[in-house]
């Protein structure tokens, strides 16, 4: 486990270099580049990243 101090962002996007403090935030961000939209609106069918 990483030992972090406030402000540390050890998780970096390989595509654009954006940095994140949590791996889950990097995973959500990576959907911008991949085009993945796993969430669908039950009403209209539109798909979303988050």
mmCIF file as gemmi writes it, N, C-alpha and C atoms, coordinates in Angstrom:
data_model
loop_
_atom_site.group_PDB
_atom_site.id
_atom_site.type_symbol
_atom_site.label_atom_id
_atom_site.label_alt_id
_atom_site.label_comp_id
_atom_site.label_asym_id
_atom_site.label_entity_id
_atom_site.label_seq_id
_atom_site.pdbx_PDB_ins_code
_atom_site.Cartn_x
_atom_site.Cartn_y
_atom_site.Cartn_z
_atom_site.occupancy
_atom_site.B_iso_or_equiv
_atom_site.pdbx_formal_charge
_atom_site.auth_seq_id
_atom_site.auth_asym_id
_atom_site.pdbx_PDB_model_num
ATOM 1 N N . UNK Axp A 1 ? 0.842 -1.181 0 1 0 ? 1 A 1
ATOM 2 C CA . UNK Axp A 1 ? 0 0 0 1 0 ? 1 A 1
ATOM 3 C C . UNK Axp A 1 ? 0.887 1.243 0 1 0 ? 1 A 1
ATOM 4 N N . UNK Axp A 2 ? 0.5 2.233 -0.786 1 0 ? 2 A 1
ATOM 5 C CA . UNK Axp A 2 ? 1.26 3.473 -0.858 1 0 ? 2 A 1
ATOM 6 C C . UNK Axp A 2 ? 1.012 4.326 0.372 1 0 ? 2 A 1
ATOM 7 N N . UNK Axp A 3 ? 2.044 4.997 0.844 1 0 ? 3 A 1
ATOM 8 C CA . UNK Axp A 3 ? 1.895 5.953 1.933 1 0 ? 3 A 1
ATOM 9 C C . UNK Axp A 3 ? 1.806 7.338 1.303 1 0 ? 3 A 1
ATOM 10 N N . UNK Axp A 4 ? 0.636 7.957 1.404 1 0 ? 4 A 1
ATOM 11 C CA . UNK Axp A 4 ? 0.4 9.235 0.739 1 0 ? 4 A 1
ATOM 12 C C . UNK Axp A 4 ? 0.306 10.372 1.733 1 0 ? 4 A 1
ATOM 13 N N . UNK Axp A 5 ? 0.772 11.518 1.305 1 0 ? 5 A 1
ATOM 14 C CA . UNK Axp A 5 ? 0.545 12.74 2.06 1 0 ? 5 A 1
ATOM 15 C C . UNK Axp A 5 ? -0.483 13.552 1.288 1 0 ? 5 A 1
ATOM 16 N N . UNK Axp A 6 ? -1.169 14.474 1.947 1 0 ? 6 A 1
ATOM 17 C CA . UNK Axp A 6 ? -2.177 15.268 1.23 1 0 ? 6 A 1
ATOM 18 C C . UNK Axp A 6 ? -1.594 15.914 -0.025 1 0 ? 6 A 1
ATOM 19 N N . UNK Axp A 7 ? -2.307 15.765 -1.12 1 0 ? 7 A 1
ATOM 20 C CA . UNK Axp A 7 ? -1.865 16.34 -2.385 1 0 ? 7 A 1
ATOM 21 C C . UNK Axp A 7 ? -1.125 15.371 -3.29 1 0 ? 7 A 1
ATOM 22 N N . UNK Axp A 8 ? -0.699 14.217 -2.76 1 0 ? 8 A 1
ATOM 23 C CA . UNK Axp A 8 ? -0.016 13.225 -3.603 1 0 ? 8 A 1
ATOM 24 C C . UNK Axp A 8 ? -0.98 12.65 -4.625 1 0 ? 8 A 1
ATOM 25 N N . UNK Axp A 9 ? -0.504 12.482 -5.849 1 0 ? 9 A 1
ATOM 26 C CA . UNK Axp A 9 ? -1.308 11.905 -6.927 1 0 ? 9 A 1
ATOM 27 C C . UNK Axp A 9 ? -0.437 10.92 -7.701 1 0 ? 9 A 1
ATOM 28 N N . UNK Axp A 10 ? -0.287 9.713 -7.164 1 0 ? 10 A 1
ATOM 29 C CA . UNK Axp A 10 ? 0.637 8.757 -7.773 1 0 ? 10 A 1
ATOM 30 C C . UNK Axp A 10 ? 0.098 7.994 -8.982 1 0 ? 10 A 1
ATOM 31 N N . UNK Axp A 11 ? -1.178 8.133 -9.285 1 0 ? 11 A 1
ATOM 32 C CA . UNK Axp A 11 ? -1.773 7.389 -10.4 1 0 ? 11 A 1
ATOM 33 C C . UNK Axp A 11 ? -1.874 8.301 -11.612 1 0 ? 11 A 1
ATOM 34 N N . UNK Axp A 12 ? -1.135 7.953 -12.687 1 0 ? 12 A 1
ATOM 35 C CA . UNK Axp A 12 ? -1.02 8.817 -13.857 1 0 ? 12 A 1
ATOM 36 C C . UNK Axp A 12 ? -1.639 8.154 -15.081 1 0 ? 12 A 1
ATOM 37 N N . UNK Axp A 13 ? -2.385 8.951 -15.848 1 0 ? 13 A 1
ATOM 38 C CA . UNK Axp A 13 ? -2.967 8.492 -17.106 1 0 ? 13 A 1
ATOM 39 C C . UNK Axp A 13 ? -1.852 8.359 -18.138 1 0 ? 13 A 1
ATOM 40 N N . UNK Axp A 14 ? -1.777 7.198 -18.778 1 0 ? 14 A 1
ATOM 41 C CA . UNK Axp A 14 ? -0.746 6.956 -19.793 1 0 ? 14 A 1
ATOM 42 C C . UNK Axp A 14 ? -1.015 7.706 -21.088 1 0 ? 14 A 1
ATOM 43 N N . UNK Axp A 15 ? -2.238 8.187 -21.277 1 0 ? 15 A 1
ATOM 44 C CA . UNK Axp A 15 ? -2.594 8.873 -22.517 1 0 ? 15 A 1
ATOM 45 C C . UNK Axp A 15 ? -2.3 10.366 -22.425 1 0 ? 15 A 1
ATOM 46 N N . UNK Axp A 16 ? -2.792 11.02 -21.367 1 0 ? 16 A 1
ATOM 47 C CA . UNK Axp A 16 ? -2.675 12.485 -21.301 1 0 ? 16 A 1
ATOM 48 C C . UNK Axp A 16 ? -1.839 12.994 -20.13 1 0 ? 16 A 1
ATOM 49 N N . UNK Axp A 17 ? -1.452 12.107 -19.222 1 0 ? 17 A 1
ATOM 50 C CA . UNK Axp A 17 ? -0.605 12.521 -18.109 1 0 ? 17 A 1
ATOM 51 C C . UNK Axp A 17 ? -1.347 13.056 -16.9 1 0 ? 17 A 1
ATOM 52 N N . UNK Axp A 18 ? -2.673 13.093 -16.935 1 0 ? 18 A 1
ATOM 53 C CA . UNK Axp A 18 ? -3.437 13.552 -15.775 1 0 ? 18 A 1
ATOM 54 C C . UNK Axp A 18 ? -3.114 12.656 -14.582 1 0 ? 18 A 1
ATOM 55 N N . UNK Axp A 19 ? -3.082 13.248 -13.391 1 0 ? 19 A 1
ATOM 56 C CA . UNK Axp A 19 ? -2.714 12.501 -12.193 1 0 ? 19 A 1
ATOM 57 C C . UNK Axp A 19 ? -3.879 12.453 -11.212 1 0 ? 19 A 1
ATOM 58 N N . UNK Axp A 20 ? -3.947 11.342 -10.475 1 0 ? 20 A 1
ATOM 59 C CA . UNK Axp A 20 ? -5.054 11.114 -9.554 1 0 ? 20 A 1
ATOM 60 C C . UNK Axp A 20 ? -4.545 10.527 -8.25 1 0 ? 20 A 1
ATOM 61 N N . UNK Axp A 21 ? -5.303 10.78 -7.175 1 0 ? 21 A 1
ATOM 62 C CA . UNK Axp A 21 ? -4.914 10.265 -5.871 1 0 ? 21 A 1
ATOM 63 C C . UNK Axp A 21 ? -5.497 8.884 -5.588 1 0 ? 21 A 1
ATOM 64 N N . UNK Axp A 22 ? -6.436 8.427 -6.401 1 0 ? 22 A 1
ATOM 65 C CA . UNK Axp A 22 ? -7.053 7.117 -6.201 1 0 ? 22 A 1
ATOM 66 C C . UNK Axp A 22 ? -7.123 6.363 -7.527 1 0 ? 22 A 1
ATOM 67 N N . UNK Axp A 23 ? -6.891 5.056 -7.496 1 0 ? 23 A 1
ATOM 68 C CA . UNK Axp A 23 ? -6.963 4.287 -8.742 1 0 ? 23 A 1
ATOM 69 C C . UNK Axp A 23 ? -8.355 4.303 -9.366 1 0 ? 23 A 1
ATOM 70 N N . UNK Axp A 24 ? -9.396 4.376 -8.549 1 0 ? 24 A 1
ATOM 71 C CA . UNK Axp A 24 ? -10.763 4.424 -9.089 1 0 ? 24 A 1
ATOM 72 C C . UNK Axp A 24 ? -10.982 5.694 -9.902 1 0 ? 24 A 1
ATOM 73 N N . UNK Axp A 25 ? -10.381 6.803 -9.476 1 0 ? 25 A 1
ATOM 74 C CA . UNK Axp A 25 ? -10.516 8.057 -10.219 1 0 ? 25 A 1
ATOM 75 C C . UNK Axp A 25 ? -9.808 7.962 -11.567 1 0 ? 25 A 1
ATOM 76 N N . UNK Axp A 26 ? -8.669 7.294 -11.595 1 0 ? 26 A 1
ATOM 77 C CA . UNK Axp A 26 ? -7.962 7.077 -12.859 1 0 ? 26 A 1
ATOM 78 C C . UNK Axp A 26 ? -8.798 6.201 -13.788 1 0 ? 26 A 1
ATOM 79 N N . UNK Axp A 27 ? -9.422 5.171 -13.244 1 0 ? 27 A 1
ATOM 80 C CA . UNK Axp A 27 ? -10.255 4.286 -14.063 1 0 ? 27 A 1
ATOM 81 C C . UNK Axp A 27 ? -11.418 5.055 -14.686 1 0 ? 27 A 1
ATOM 82 N N . UNK Axp A 28 ? -12.085 5.893 -13.887 1 0 ? 28 A 1
ATOM 83 C CA . UNK Axp A 28 ? -13.184 6.709 -14.407 1 0 ? 28 A 1
ATOM 84 C C . UNK Axp A 28 ? -12.67 7.644 -15.496 1 0 ? 28 A 1
ATOM 85 N N . UNK Axp A 29 ? -11.547 8.287 -15.257 1 0 ? 29 A 1
ATOM 86 C CA . UNK Axp A 29 ? -10.954 9.204 -16.229 1 0 ? 29 A 1
ATOM 87 C C . UNK Axp A 29 ? -10.608 8.49 -17.534 1 0 ? 29 A 1
ATOM 88 N N . UNK Axp A 30 ? -10.093 7.27 -17.438 1 0 ? 30 A 1
ATOM 89 C CA . UNK Axp A 30 ? -9.647 6.55 -18.639 1 0 ? 30 A 1
ATOM 90 C C . UNK Axp A 30 ? -10.788 6.295 -19.611 1 0 ? 30 A 1
ATOM 91 N N . UNK Axp A 31 ? -12.014 6.326 -19.125 1 0 ? 31 A 1
ATOM 92 C CA . UNK Axp A 31 ? -13.173 6.147 -20.011 1 0 ? 31 A 1
ATOM 93 C C . UNK Axp A 31 ? -13.308 7.301 -20.998 1 0 ? 31 A 1
ATOM 94 N N . UNK Axp A 32 ? -12.776 8.458 -20.674 1 0 ? 32 A 1
ATOM 95 C CA . UNK Axp A 32 ? -12.778 9.595 -21.602 1 0 ? 32 A 1
ATOM 96 C C . UNK Axp A 32 ? -12.03 9.202 -22.875 1 0 ? 32 A 1
ATOM 97 N N . UNK Axp A 33 ? -10.906 8.531 -22.7 1 0 ? 33 A 1
ATOM 98 C CA . UNK Axp A 33 ? -10.067 8.16 -23.833 1 0 ? 33 A 1
ATOM 99 C C . UNK Axp A 33 ? -10.58 6.919 -24.561 1 0 ? 33 A 1
ATOM 100 N N . UNK Axp A 34 ? -11.169 5.987 -23.821 1 0 ? 34 A 1
ATOM 101 C CA . UNK Axp A 34 ? -11.604 4.724 -24.427 1 0 ? 34 A 1
ATOM 102 C C . UNK Axp A 34 ? -12.975 4.824 -25.08 1 0 ? 34 A 1
ATOM 103 N N . UNK Axp A 35 ? -13.764 5.82 -24.666 1 0 ? 35 A 1
ATOM 104 C CA . UNK Axp A 35 ? -15.12 5.949 -25.191 1 0 ? 35 A 1
ATOM 105 C C . UNK Axp A 35 ? -16.124 5.052 -24.494 1 0 ? 35 A 1
ATOM 106 N N . UNK Axp A 36 ? -15.674 4.297 -23.489 1 0 ? 36 A 1
ATOM 107 C CA . UNK Axp A 36 ? -16.571 3.41 -22.747 1 0 ? 36 A 1
ATOM 108 C C . UNK Axp A 36 ? -17.62 4.23 -21.996 1 0 ? 36 A 1
ATOM 109 N N . UNK Axp A 37 ? -18.869 3.839 -22.139 1 0 ? 37 A 1
ATOM 110 C CA . UNK Axp A 37 ? -19.973 4.49 -21.435 1 0 ? 37 A 1
ATOM 111 C C . UNK Axp A 37 ? -20.846 3.398 -20.815 1 0 ? 37 A 1
ATOM 112 N N . UNK Axp A 38 ? -20.461 2.921 -19.625 1 0 ? 38 A 1
ATOM 113 C CA . UNK Axp A 38 ? -21.126 1.758 -19.04 1 0 ? 38 A 1
ATOM 114 C C . UNK Axp A 38 ? -22.472 2.035 -18.375 1 0 ? 38 A 1
ATOM 115 N N . UNK Axp A 39 ? -22.84 3.287 -18.216 1 0 ? 39 A 1
ATOM 116 C CA . UNK Axp A 39 ? -24.083 3.613 -17.514 1 0 ? 39 A 1
ATOM 117 C C . UNK Axp A 39 ? -25.135 4.109 -18.495 1 0 ? 39 A 1
ATOM 118 N N . UNK Axp A 40 ? -26.341 3.507 -18.417 1 0 ? 40 A 1
ATOM 119 C CA . UNK Axp A 40 ? -27.414 3.849 -19.348 1 0 ? 40 A 1
ATOM 120 C C . UNK Axp A 40 ? -28.616 4.385 -18.587 1 0 ? 40 A 1
ATOM 121 N N . UNK Axp A 41 ? -29.214 5.442 -19.104 1 0 ? 41 A 1
ATOM 122 C CA . UNK Axp A 41 ? -30.444 6.009 -18.55 1 0 ? 41 A 1
ATOM 123 C C . UNK Axp A 41 ? -31.607 5.078 -18.894 1 0 ? 41 A 1
ATOM 124 N N . UNK Axp A 42 ? -32.36 4.663 -17.885 1 0 ? 42 A 1
ATOM 125 C CA . UNK Axp A 42 ? -33.506 3.772 -18.106 1 0 ? 42 A 1
ATOM 126 C C . UNK Axp A 42 ? -34.647 4.471 -18.837 1 0 ? 42 A 1
ATOM 127 N N . UNK Axp A 43 ? -34.687 5.787 -18.775 1 0 ? 43 A 1
ATOM 128 C CA . UNK Axp A 43 ? -35.773 6.539 -19.4 1 0 ? 43 A 1
ATOM 129 C C . UNK Axp A 43 ? -35.533 6.769 -20.888 1 0 ? 43 A 1
ATOM 130 N N . UNK Axp A 44 ? -34.366 7.306 -21.229 1 0 ? 44 A 1
ATOM 131 C CA . UNK Axp A 44 ? -34.133 7.688 -22.627 1 0 ? 44 A 1
ATOM 132 C C . UNK Axp A 44 ? -33.114 6.812 -23.347 1 0 ? 44 A 1
ATOM 133 N N . UNK Axp A 45 ? -32.376 5.978 -22.611 1 0 ? 45 A 1
ATOM 134 C CA . UNK Axp A 45 ? -31.392 5.101 -23.234 1 0 ? 45 A 1
ATOM 135 C C . UNK Axp A 45 ? -30.038 5.735 -23.479 1 0 ? 45 A 1
ATOM 136 N N . UNK Axp A 46 ? -29.872 7.011 -23.128 1 0 ? 46 A 1
ATOM 137 C CA . UNK Axp A 46 ? -28.576 7.67 -23.305 1 0 ? 46 A 1
ATOM 138 C C . UNK Axp A 46 ? -27.533 6.969 -22.435 1 0 ? 46 A 1
ATOM 139 N N . UNK Axp A 47 ? -26.279 6.968 -22.902 1 0 ? 47 A 1
ATOM 140 C CA . UNK Axp A 47 ? -25.209 6.307 -22.159 1 0 ? 47 A 1
ATOM 141 C C . UNK Axp A 47 ? -24.239 7.354 -21.626 1 0 ? 47 A 1
ATOM 142 N N . UNK Axp A 48 ? -23.625 7.036 -20.473 1 0 ? 48 A 1
ATOM 143 C CA . UNK Axp A 48 ? -22.773 7.987 -19.775 1 0 ? 48 A 1
ATOM 144 C C . UNK Axp A 48 ? -21.522 7.31 -19.224 1 0 ? 48 A 1
ATOM 145 N N . UNK Axp A 49 ? -20.483 8.129 -19.03 1 0 ? 49 A 1
ATOM 146 C CA . UNK Axp A 49 ? -19.221 7.66 -18.466 1 0 ? 49 A 1
ATOM 147 C C . UNK Axp A 49 ? -19.368 7.416 -16.965 1 0 ? 49 A 1
ATOM 148 N N . UNK Axp A 50 ? -20.108 8.299 -16.299 1 0 ? 50 A 1
ATOM 149 C CA . UNK Axp A 50 ? -20.288 8.147 -14.845 1 0 ? 50 A 1
ATOM 150 C C . UNK Axp A 50 ? -21.659 8.576 -14.409 1 0 ? 50 A 1
